[in-house]
Structures are given as structure tokens and as C-alpha cells.
Amino acid sequence: MTSWYGFSTTLGVNTGVIAFRSALARSIVASTRDSELLACLHCTYRVFALRLFLAEIGLQQVAPTPMGSDAMAVIQGVSVKTVHRDSRWSAIRFAVIKQAMEDLLISCYHLPGTDNGSDIYTKILPPALHFKHAMHQLGWPASAARDIAMLEQIHHDSVLMVHHNSAEEATAIGFVDESQLAPSVAALFK
């Protein structure tokens, strides 16, 4: 089976994505676990490149780069020393990730599916979860309950209204039902 995968990388928390990939795997894989393993492997390669870049500009990373995956089978697979007979075809992929962990370049951990922002590249998400992941990808904290509650009130006839102060900073944001707009303003959205 050929499968779609995606991953994103950030520098720290709430910094926004600096690199991402969403692609159809070139390899044919036998299971969902192997598909997730491919995503983890490609993310590991990206981490290698980013760590090298940071070292070249004088920002050498001393701690392993944390790398989260919502696939428990992959996390368990890179955590054990032996390769199960059924996983022998994926052994080289597992070995690359295991070696990176032994060299303290990465550390793999389980990331709950609801916190996995990379799902935005591969799944159709409910509006509130899509908003949460999109804001994280942009580096904007989306923890404010009012933002998510406001998003849940959107329907197809809503218009996003943003109020700006004299310094052109957004001071208020809200959704207005199109039927509540003046006819001349409503014509702008047709």
C-alpha cells in the first residue's frame, strides 16, 4: 500500500514551523506502522540537516532533539534492541532511528493524536482541532478557549471581522452573520 505522510519541525515551543513535508511515500509499505515509520525516518533526516545547519551558524545543540509520533508501534519499535521477525523488512529504517537515539541526536516520545500538529497534512480534521493545529503551525498559541469556542460558532454565512487601532494592530476579532451586515458591506463578500 502506498500512503501519505507528513511531519513538521519547529525551533522550540510556539515558534512556528520552520520545515515540513507532506508527501506520498515512494516506497510501498505493508502496514500503517511502516507508513508511520517512514514519516519518522524522513523527520529524522530533516532533524540531522537542521542540527547541522544550526551547528554551522554557531548554535550547536547539546541535548537530543525531541521527536514526537502518535504511532505507538513506531515508538515501541525504536525502543527495543531486537528486531522482531515480522519487522525484518523495516530493520534498516528502525536502525537509523535507533542509532540517532544512541548518538543522542534525537529522542522519540509518544505524542497523543490530538496534539499531533502534523495531522493537518494528512487528515480531515474537525474545525476546532484544525484551528488548534493551524495556529500551532504558525507559532500562535491556540490555547485560548474563547478562540476555539468562537471557531465552533462559524457557519458558512459567517464573515470574519477584524478591528484595527490607529497603529494597525488587531484589537478585536469576531464573526458576524452575513445577514447582519449592511447591504453595501454584504455585497463585498458575494
Buried (B, 14 or more C-beta within 10 A) or exposed (E): EEBEBBBBBBBEEEEBBBBBBBBEBEEEBEBEBBBBBBBBBBBBEBBBEBBEEBEEEEEEBEEBBEBBBBBEBBBEBBEEEEBEEEBEEBEEBBEBBBEBBEEEBBEBEBBEEEEBBBBBBBBEBEEBBBBBBBBBBEBEEBEEEEBBEBBEEEEEEBBEEEEEEEEEEEEEEEBBEBEEBEEEEBEEEE
